[in-house]
Amino acid sequence: MLLQKFAAMPSKAQGGGVFYEELRKNFEIRVPERFNFVRDVVDVYAQSEEERRALVWCDDAGNSITFSFNDLASESARTAHFLTALGIKKGDAVMLILRRRYEFWFFLLALHRIGAIAVPATNMLLKEDIAYRADMAGIKLLVTLEDEILQNEAENALLKNKCELVTTGNPRSGWLSFEQGGVTRDGRAIQGYKSYSDLWTEPQKNDEIKNSDTMLLYFTSGTSGHPKMVAHNFTYPLGHIVTAKYWQNVVDGGLHLTVAETGWAKAMWGKIYGQWLCGSAVFVYDMLAFKPALLLEKMARYKVTTFCAPPTVYRYLGRQDLSVYDLSSLKHCTTAGEALEPELAKRWRELTGKIIYEGFGQTETTLLVGTFTGMEVRQGSMGKPAPGYDVDIIDNEGNSCDCDTPGEIVLRLDSGRPFGMFSGYYKEEELTRATFEGGVYRTGDIARRDKDGYLWFLSRKDDMIKSAGYRISPFEVESVLSKHPAVMECAVTGVACPKRGQAVKATIVLAFGWEPNPALSRELQEFVKKQTASYKFPRIIEFADTLPKTISGKIRRSAIRAIDKISALTSAKNQS
């Protein structure tokens, strides 16, 4: 385990809050003058423990491969030579749409070797999404998995773009084959990647990679407006030491599973950097579709030791008969991405004996807030600020809020930006300056802080409901509704109301076996009234087959509000 080389950490001899305070006080990241994750982590493991397990991969077709660090060092070197043969150099942007294919790790590590910019993206993107990202980031090369629908969309998106197209899997007309090579757009013959050397030489002095160079570029999921380009530099992996060591609690020699697909920043939280720095291998299940029973089967078969997934995944797993799966290897469970309802956490603990430890962060950061090793778990709370981050809750005037007073989560940057925080928005200097103006980064999320320093998530800033003078958190109402057996998923929003300003509305996806009817609506309203303040109950209930979500799976309350606004305008027009 290379962790001690890059981080100074307190002893675990202390327990509870004492350990957390020591962690906050004494944790320190040691950053080499020129840090490169591949050279300083992957290659070091490959040379000193060449057979150490790094990546365990499987898919729905029964294929399974285990890669050692030596394997990945060699495969990424060959891939780097393949990319440079195509003309990719330091600073060039390369988009990777590889879902959970193992080739993603070959390409990502290869781009780190070169000093090029990796731009992971999801295979759910359509023509306009791909075109926007390619134009904004100046993509020089697009790499995709073998997927006819996706590749058709990519071809249509990039008709006027000069970037090369590379496919894994079977060859495709007009594309270069990663395995077999082909002819570039300018007529050059390129060999398949296996033909290249498995040794890599560091770039020369004038091309050497600096810590401040952009390494990774993620587009935000875009719940409103166009996605922004979040740029991380070469020190970013070190920021995930805390994520893996003290929140996910990964085990040296263990096997960690984060469910996220590689197109999302959460993959960087759980599928490579922090886990490998802490000595844990990464488990990747390249599922074609999420099927709870199959996921549980894989977790049991491969003996996953630590697990991270959004609450939605836990919700579906908890509806399976867990007694038929041997989850005895599972030691620690975490969640992030959306707020965790206390009832769901309670059910998971009853079924598995495991607590779900919450965390909070953004594409722009690593883990900002979490329930860390040794801390008391307060179910429903995100936990406390992560080491290295100066987190505060402020009001509209920028003043720190009193205990239990809702406010915006911000990061104070008086002492500089912490490792793991983004460099800025790529090619958006004015937006970046505005974002960090006044030495404060605003997250746009609302929370409250209790007297002991625990943070409790309430909503996105623009999701808060103001009804009859009350400020109502959608999450608080959703948490109550989720306790009712009829509710599979729900989204709470505010709708215009002449008497109250806004009325609370719940859009509900029913669990299997339940049918929508007025009696059930009244039952749900009374259910909420009995468990929380009466002013919070949903005065409007609407049943739906699905909820609108971003392509990263987050509920788009803004879309529900927009539909309601259009419906209200149409109704008013028809009545006039």
Secondary structure as the mmCIF struct_conf table of DSSP 4:
data_model
#
loop_
_struct_conf.conf_type_id
_struct_conf.id
_struct_conf.beg_label_comp_id
_struct_conf.beg_label_asym_id
_struct_conf.beg_label_seq_id
_struct_conf.end_label_comp_id
_struct_conf.end_label_asym_id
_struct_conf.end_label_seq_id
HELX_RH_AL_P HELX_RH_AL_P1 LEU A 3 PHE A 6
STRN STRN1 ALA A 7 ALA A 8
TURN_TY1_P TURN_TY1_P1 LYS A 12 ALA A 13
BEND BEND1 GLN A 14 GLN A 14
HELX_RH_AL_P HELX_RH_AL_P2 GLY A 16 ASN A 26
STRN STRN2 GLU A 28 ILE A 29
TURN_TY1_P TURN_TY1_P2 GLU A 33 ARG A 34
HELX_RH_AL_P HELX_RH_AL_P3 PHE A 37 PHE A 37
HELX_RH_PI_P HELX_RH_PI_P1 VAL A 38 VAL A 42
HELX_RH_AL_P HELX_RH_AL_P4 ASP A 43 SER A 48
BEND BEND2 GLU A 49 GLU A 49
TURN_TY1_P TURN_TY1_P3 GLU A 50 GLU A 51
STRN STRN3 ARG A 53 ASP A 59
TURN_TY1_P TURN_TY1_P4 ASP A 60 ALA A 61
BEND BEND3 GLY A 62 GLY A 62
STRN STRN4 SER A 64 SER A 68
HELX_RH_AL_P HELX_RH_AL_P5 PHE A 69 ALA A 85
TURN_TY1_P TURN_TY1_P5 LEU A 86 GLY A 87
TURN_TY1_P TURN_TY1_P6 LYS A 90 GLY A 91
STRN STRN5 ALA A 93 ILE A 97
TURN_TY1_P TURN_TY1_P7 ARG A 99 ARG A 100
TURN_TY1_P TURN_TY1_P8 TYR A 102 TYR A 102
HELX_RH_AL_P HELX_RH_AL_P6 GLU A 103 ILE A 114
TURN_TY1_P TURN_TY1_P9 GLY A 115 GLY A 115
HELX_LH_PP_P HELX_LH_PP_P1 ALA A 116 ALA A 116
STRN STRN6 ILE A 117 PRO A 120
TURN_TY1_P TURN_TY1_P10 ASN A 123 MET A 124
HELX_RH_AL_P HELX_RH_AL_P7 LYS A 127 ALA A 137
TURN_TY1_P TURN_TY1_P11 GLY A 138 GLY A 138
STRN STRN7 ILE A 139 THR A 144
BEND BEND4 GLU A 146 GLU A 146
HELX_RH_AL_P HELX_RH_AL_P8 GLU A 148 ALA A 157
TURN_TY1_P TURN_TY1_P12 LEU A 158 LYS A 160
STRN STRN8 GLU A 164 THR A 167
BEND BEND5 THR A 168 ASN A 170
TURN_TY1_P TURN_TY1_P13 SER A 173 GLY A 174
BEND BEND6 TRP A 175 TRP A 175
STRN STRN9 LEU A 176 SER A 177
TURN_TY1_P TURN_TY1_P14 PHE A 178 GLN A 180
STRN STRN10 GLY A 181 VAL A 183
TURN_TY1_P TURN_TY1_P15 ARG A 185 ASP A 186
BEND BEND7 GLY A 187 GLY A 187
STRN STRN11 ALA A 189 GLN A 191
HELX_RH_3T_P HELX_RH_3T_P1 TYR A 193 SER A 195
BEND BEND8 TYR A 196 TYR A 196
BEND BEND9 ASP A 198 ASP A 198
HELX_LH_PP_P HELX_LH_PP_P2 GLU A 202 GLN A 204
HELX_RH_3T_P HELX_RH_3T_P2 LYS A 205 ASP A 207
HELX_LH_PP_P HELX_LH_PP_P3 GLU A 208 LYS A 210
TURN_TY1_P TURN_TY1_P16 ASN A 211 SER A 212
BEND BEND10 ASP A 213 ASP A 213
STRN STRN12 THR A 214 PHE A 219
BEND BEND11 THR A 223 HIS A 226
HELX_LH_PP_P HELX_LH_PP_P4 PRO A 227 LYS A 228
STRN STRN13 MET A 229 ASN A 233
TURN_TY1_P TURN_TY1_P17 PHE A 234 THR A 235
HELX_RH_3T_P HELX_RH_3T_P3 TYR A 236 GLY A 239
HELX_RH_AL_P HELX_RH_AL_P9 HIS A 240 VAL A 242
HELX_RH_PI_P HELX_RH_PI_P2 THR A 243 TRP A 247
BEND BEND12 GLN A 248 GLN A 248
TURN_TY1_P TURN_TY1_P18 ASP A 252 GLY A 253
STRN STRN14 LEU A 255 THR A 258
TURN_TY1_P TURN_TY1_P19 THR A 262 GLY A 263
BEND BEND13 TRP A 264 TRP A 264
TURN_TY1_P TURN_TY1_P20 ALA A 265 ALA A 265
HELX_RH_AL_P HELX_RH_AL_P10 LYS A 266 GLY A 270
BEND BEND14 LYS A 271 ILE A 272
HELX_RH_AL_P HELX_RH_AL_P11 TYR A 273 LEU A 277
TURN_TY1_P TURN_TY1_P21 CYS A 278 GLY A 279
STRN STRN15 ALA A 281 ASP A 286
BEND BEND15 LEU A 288 ALA A 289
HELX_RH_AL_P HELX_RH_AL_P12 PRO A 292 TYR A 302
TURN_TY1_P TURN_TY1_P22 LYS A 303 LYS A 303
STRN STRN16 THR A 306 CYS A 308
HELX_RH_AL_P HELX_RH_AL_P13 PRO A 311 LEU A 317
TURN_TY1_P TURN_TY1_P23 GLY A 318 ARG A 319
BEND BEND16 GLN A 320 GLN A 320
HELX_RH_3T_P HELX_RH_3T_P4 LEU A 322 VAL A 324
BEND BEND17 TYR A 325 TYR A 325
TURN_TY1_P TURN_TY1_P24 SER A 328 SER A 329
STRN STRN17 HIS A 332 THR A 335
BEND BEND18 GLY A 337 GLU A 338
HELX_LH_PP_P HELX_LH_PP_P5 ALA A 339 GLU A 341
HELX_RH_AL_P HELX_RH_AL_P14 PRO A 342 THR A 352
BEND BEND19 GLY A 353 GLY A 353
HELX_LH_PP_P HELX_LH_PP_P6 ILE A 355 ILE A 355
STRN STRN18 ILE A 356 GLY A 361
TURN_TY1_P TURN_TY1_P25 THR A 363 GLU A 364
BEND BEND20 THR A 365 THR A 366
STRN STRN19 LEU A 367 GLY A 370
TURN_TY1_P TURN_TY1_P26 THR A 373 GLY A 374
HELX_LH_PP_P HELX_LH_PP_P7 MET A 375 VAL A 377
TURN_TY1_P TURN_TY1_P27 GLN A 379 GLY A 380
STRN STRN20 GLY A 383 GLY A 383
STRN STRN21 LYS A 384 PRO A 385
HELX_LH_PP_P HELX_LH_PP_P8 ALA A 386 ALA A 386
TURN_TY1_P TURN_TY1_P28 PRO A 387 GLY A 388
STRN STRN22 VAL A 391 ILE A 394
TURN_TY1_P TURN_TY1_P29 ASN A 396 GLU A 397
BEND BEND21 GLY A 398 GLY A 398
HELX_LH_PP_P HELX_LH_PP_P9 ASN A 399 ASN A 399
STRN STRN23 SER A 400 SER A 400
HELX_LH_PP_P HELX_LH_PP_P10 CYS A 401 ASP A 402
TURN_TY1_P TURN_TY1_P30 CYS A 403 ASP A 404
STRN STRN24 GLY A 407 ARG A 412
TURN_TY1_P TURN_TY1_P31 ASP A 414 SER A 415
HELX_LH_PP_P HELX_LH_PP_P11 ARG A 417 PRO A 418
TURN_TY1_P TURN_TY1_P32 PHE A 419 GLY A 420
BEND BEND22 MET A 421 MET A 421
STRN STRN25 GLY A 424 TYR A 425
TURN_TY1_P TURN_TY1_P33 TYR A 426 LYS A 427
HELX_RH_AL_P HELX_RH_AL_P15 GLU A 429 THR A 435
TURN_TY1_P TURN_TY1_P34 PHE A 436 PHE A 436
HELX_RH_3T_P HELX_RH_3T_P5 GLU A 437 GLY A 439
STRN STRN26 VAL A 440 ARG A 449
TURN_TY1_P TURN_TY1_P35 LYS A 451 ASP A 452
BEND BEND23 GLY A 453 GLY A 453
STRN STRN27 LEU A 455 ARG A 460
HELX_RH_3T_P HELX_RH_3T_P6 LYS A 461 ASP A 463
STRN STRN28 ILE A 465 SER A 467
TURN_TY1_P TURN_TY1_P36 ALA A 468 GLY A 469
STRN STRN29 TYR A 470 ILE A 472
HELX_RH_AL_P HELX_RH_AL_P16 PRO A 474 LEU A 481
TURN_TY1_P TURN_TY1_P37 SER A 482 LYS A 483
BEND BEND24 HIS A 484 HIS A 484
TURN_TY1_P TURN_TY1_P38 PRO A 485 ALA A 486
STRN STRN30 VAL A 487 CYS A 497
TURN_TY1_P TURN_TY1_P39 PRO A 498 ARG A 500
STRN STRN31 GLY A 501 LEU A 510
HELX_LH_PP_P HELX_LH_PP_P12 ALA A 511 ALA A 511
TURN_TY1_P TURN_TY1_P40 PHE A 512 GLY A 513
HELX_RH_AL_P HELX_RH_AL_P17 PRO A 518 GLN A 531
BEND BEND25 THR A 532 THR A 532
HELX_RH_3T_P HELX_RH_3T_P7 SER A 534 LYS A 536
BEND BEND26 PHE A 537 PHE A 537
BEND BEND27 ARG A 539 ARG A 539
STRN STRN32 ILE A 540 PHE A 543
BEND BEND28 ASP A 545 ASP A 545
STRN STRN33 LYS A 549 LYS A 549
TURN_TY1_P TURN_TY1_P41 ILE A 551 SER A 552
BEND BEND29 GLY A 553 GLY A 553
STRN STRN34 ILE A 555 ILE A 555
HELX_RH_AL_P HELX_RH_AL_P18 ARG A 557 GLN A 575
#
